[in-house]
Amino acid sequence: MQDYFEDTHVLLKNKMYSDVLDLVFDKKLNRIKKPYDIDLNHAWYIVGDIFFKAQKYDLAVSCFKKSLAFEPNDTDAMCALSNCYSEQFQPKKSALILRKALKIRPNNSKLLYNYANSLFDMKNYDEALKYYHKVSSEDVAILELALKNIIKCKKISR
């Protein structure tokens, strides 16, 4: 089976985002072009990620929701959607999405860290601490970020 997305991944690695949009997304009809519509979850995720990088968060939200319509348990799309809400200063929406993702992947460090950040943004520092502490020591980069936020939580909640 041909991997139609191979070309998009090469372009994405080279940060040629507008070229990817031209390939995958029909802007006039607001839909995914053929042959990329073979995997609408993946295609909408790619388009959403490009909009997120361009700080077009409303468009990114729409795309990630469409991605999730085709694969409701895609925790990467859930995390991306929650990041959009976080950028829009909507930590409650972000936390709601991440709670759902954590039911699917309860030990995922990225999800735990982002959920803790949502709690932090809602000034729920004690609860945030619990989730920062759950980040795996195997995920070194995420653990470093969690440790910095643990210090911030402890300073604020004194």
Stockholm file with secondary structure:
# STOCKHOLM 1.0

chainA/1-158         MQDYFEDTHVLLKNKMYSDVLDLVFDKKLNRIKKPYDIDLNHAWYIVGDIFFKAQKYDLAVSCFKKSLAFEPNDTDAMCALSNCYSEQFQPKKSALILRKALKIRPNNSKLLYNYANSLFDMKNYDEALKYYHKVSSEDVAILELALKNIIKCKKISR
#=GR chainA/1-158 SS CCCTTHHHHHHHHTTCHHHHHHHHEETTTTEECTTGGGGHHHHHHHHHHHHHHTTCHHHHHHHHHHHHHHCTTCHHHHHHHHHHHHHTTCHHHHHHHHHHHHHHSTTCHHHHHHHHHHHHHTTCHHHHHHHHTTSCTTCHHHHHHHHHHHHHHHHHTC
#=GC SS_cons         CCCTTHHHHHHHHTTCHHHHHHHHEETTTTEECTTGGGGHHHHHHHHHHHHHHTTCHHHHHHHHHHHHHHCTTCHHHHHHHHHHHHHTTCHHHHHHHHHHHHHHSTTCHHHHHHHHHHHHHTTCHHHHHHHHTTSCTTCHHHHHHHHHHHHHHHHHTC
//
